[in-house]
């Protein structure tokens, strides 16, 4: 085997190695692209879920605000009813005093 043949074999081996390296780079690039696309799909799915959850939170916030308003109205109505009840109790006590006074007058007569 001469130097020319060894040089040709060495050159061929280097060329084969470079071709293999390029093929490996292409394969790694494809795998990386697939992974990036997978991550992008997951991000889209998460974004859709976050959007749906945001809509639900907005609806819940609206409902809580409505309930808070209704609770305020209910509390005001309860306070008005308690004031009316106190007035009614005062009136009943006064009526009892009048009835007792009338009964005493009738018993004295």
Secondary structure, 3 states (H helix, E strand, C coil): CCHHHHHHHHHHHHHHHHHHHHHHHHHHHHHHHHHHHHHHHHHHHHHHHHHHHHHHHHHHHHHHHHHHHHHHHHHHHHHHHHHHHHHHHHHHHHHHHHHHHHHHHHHHC
